[in-house]
Amino acid sequence: MPLLPSQLPQYATRLIGRTRARTLVIDLLLDAQARLVTLYGQSGAGKTRLSLEVAEQVGEIFRDGRYFVALAPVSQAQFVLPTIAATLGVEESQHEAILDSLILALADKQILLILDNFEQVAGAASELLELIRRAPNLTCLITSRQALEVAGETAIMVPALQYPELGEDYQLEDLEQHSAIGLFVDRMRTRQPRFRLSADNAGALVDICRLVQGLPLAIELIAAHSASLTPQDLLFFVRNHLSMAALNPKQSARQAIIKPVLAWSVSMLPADAKDIFAQLGVFAGGATVETIKQVGLVETMPFESSLNALIDRHLLQTEQLPGQKARFIMIDAVHEYALEQLQKTGRLYYLQERHAIYYQILSETVHQNIRGADGAKWIEQLRGEIHNIRQAMIWSLDSSDGLVAQRIAGNLYFYWYRTSAYREAVAWLEQTYQHSNRSDLSAIARIATGLGGLLISLLRFAEAERYLIEARRLWQELGLPHDEISAIGNLAVLYGTLGRLHDSQLAFEAALALARKVGNQQREILMLHNLGTVAQERNQLATAQAYFEQALALKQQVNQTWDMFLTQINLGLVAVDQGRYAEAEQWFEQAFINAYAIGDHDSLAYIRYARGISAAEQADYVQAELHFRESERGWHTVGNLEGVQRSWLEQAALLIATANYAQAAEYLHKVEPIEALSQELQLRHIILATRLAIAIDDQAAMQHQAQRMLATALASELRRFDLTMLQHSAAVLVATQPTLAAQLLATAEQLRVERNLHQSVAEQQWLAQTNVARLVPTIALDLTAALQAAQASLAAQ
């Protein structure tokens, strides 16, 4: 499974010192046995910087990439694996937890994960260990204030940098060999290129390094002021601030050193920059310029100059990921201090409320636009804001009335669906639905709509139906037909998934009528497309084609070109069923061009699958195999397990057709247990198992599989396999009940005429290879009567 391109944060400055530690960690990473390495140490010791320097040096070892996962903005252990998955570009499968999706994606990958600031999410250690255990080529390099103290961990303490101890003699010319002094001098030279150590300034630098105990972060913060202050001036200010902190000897390094240095550094800022610094503490994972302006109180401030001042003082950093706007971020210790300062201003609650309302408004904008042509753009924007969105919802649920969280969750359900974050979505939606606040019924209705749709994906059908019925009732009560269409449409999808095709058709028809009544053309298109799909499953090909053509014409009319390929694929499949292969290929080619243009890899895999179906029906088994293997790889890439299973089933069909029976059995076994499959795939699996038993003349298996096939068919409204099932039943019964077998074959031929179904070359070849080829069709039966007669005959044998 391909991952996103590997990208590591880059530093404009070089790493000073750490030669021994760097060599030790690299040697460990070269050792295949050390797969969990933790760099631990006090705050500000430079653990992150060391981990990234090591990662840069070991690129050749980890051929599939090195990935940096920033965990500082992650406040709860449950979000660690989703954050790792987002960094790698791994999507959660509908049928398995995110841990299993990661294991599948990393199974054959030689990669290095750098998990930064793990201490506040240490509860995720057990899941991380399981990931390492089941992904044999994965190595994790962790930074944390404490070692994890788990089995298999190699923990390395990262000490502060070296400096001359009190009373230790030193020579001026050797002073920079002490790594703390070397760092200080290097950073000062970035601001004063002509700076040199001298007898006049060396003592001040040594004293500063002693005061901050060689902590790199403290040295970086102090050196950031060296353009305007001499080393002696810096010493004076730092000594005064640290002397107050020294009154409490039990404080951690962060409290005793980093916090006082930060306090001094911030005190040197202009008043406006101080204010913006504190306000930035409200964000999790940073923010863009536009977001800071919207959330913060910066209308009258010299905003850009203040941000530049913070960057210049090493209090703020910039980060830009592909496809996203530049973000301003704070390292963990600085962010914690900024939040403390914001609390002291008395404006923390007010800014948290503004922050939450901003993300509520953003979620509303996304809800309105994510299904449109710019949907991919909104998805990328939300990916960059996910930590802030989570924080806004947590704040609303914990510190407010929960209303903002309800509105955000309801607005984002389709975003979560599009990004395959099924379980996190359901957790948020259930939590906000169960909240006692019922002041905004539209928010509750939207949550119920989203929950119903997402629970279908997780196969929790009874709950899904309950939520969707409630959602429809609420939308009707509120008089909001546009939203009611969504609830009805999701109900129709649910019924279709359960094989209740008549109910599904009625629901889609109701949604279509409502969409037309209120002039919602986007929903009208969707319902036309879905009605075409239902007709396809019921083997009503002319009806399906008419619906798809209407949908495509309306898309062209309103210029909804971004998802035109979905309808084109289905028109191609209808053409295949009717034997119009050249026309089908034209549809597939158009669909491929359109899907490729927007990078829809799931649909590209489906197009390859559809082309495989077309080739297989024409008995071009070599070409069909190529298409099915490509579709399998494509669906595997995007984590679509059902798609992979589709490809496996059709590869099994090819292997039966080419008399590779043992391999066919292996492919069928890979798809088991079939109870977890959709009804369509269950039937397809049973039909192929029956066909395999017929091919190898396994009488017991033929009887068993045919009975399962007929029982499933009679309990289902799925009609696309009727003709095939009649033929397979005839093949099973031909030896013992030739008259009934002939009637079944006659019924199949009658269906072919009634439904205008094409007899493919592959079907002709299969019939010729079975004993039914010698049967003379007699009087056809009613379809249900034919299936019941076959079932009764098999049960009696």
Secondary structure, DSSP 8 states (H G I E B T S, - for coil): -----------SS---S-HHHHHHHHHHHHSTT--EEEEE-STTS-HHHHHHHHHHHTTTT-TT-EEEEE-TT--SGGGHHHHHHHHHT----TTS-HHHHHHHHHTT--EEEEEE--GGGGGGHHHHHHHHHHSTTEEEEEEESS----TTEEEEE--------TT----GGGGGGSHHHHHHHHHHHHH-TT----TTTHHHHHHHHHHTTT-HHHHHHHHTTTTTS-HHHHHHHHHHHHHHHTT-TT--HIIIIIHHHHHHHHHTS-HHHHHHHHHGGG-SS-B-HHHHHHHSS-TTS-HHHHHHHHHHTTS-EEE--TTS--EEE--HHHHHHHHHHHHHTT-HHHHHHHHHHHHHHHHHHHHHHTTSTTHHHHHHHHHHHHHHHHHHHHHHHHHS-SHHHHHHHHHTHHHHHHTT-HHHHHHHHHHHHSSS--S-HHHHHHHHHHHHHHHHHTT-HHHHHHHHHHHHHHHHHHT-HHHHHHHHHHHHHHHHHTT-HHHHHHHHHHHHHHHHHHT-HHHHHHHHHHHHHHHHHTT-HHHHHHHHHHHHHHHHHTT--TTHHHHHHHHHHHHHHTT-HHHHHHHHHHHHHHHHHHT-HHHHHHHHHHHHHHHHHTT-HHHHHHHHHHHHHHHHHHT-HHHHHHHHHHHHHHHHHTT-HHHHHHHHHHT--GGGS-HHHHHHHHHHHHHHHHHTT-HHHHHHHHHHHHHHHHT----TTHHHHHHHHHHHHTTT-HHHHHHHHHHHHHHHHHTT----HHHHHHHHHSGGGG--------HHHHHHHHHHHHHH-
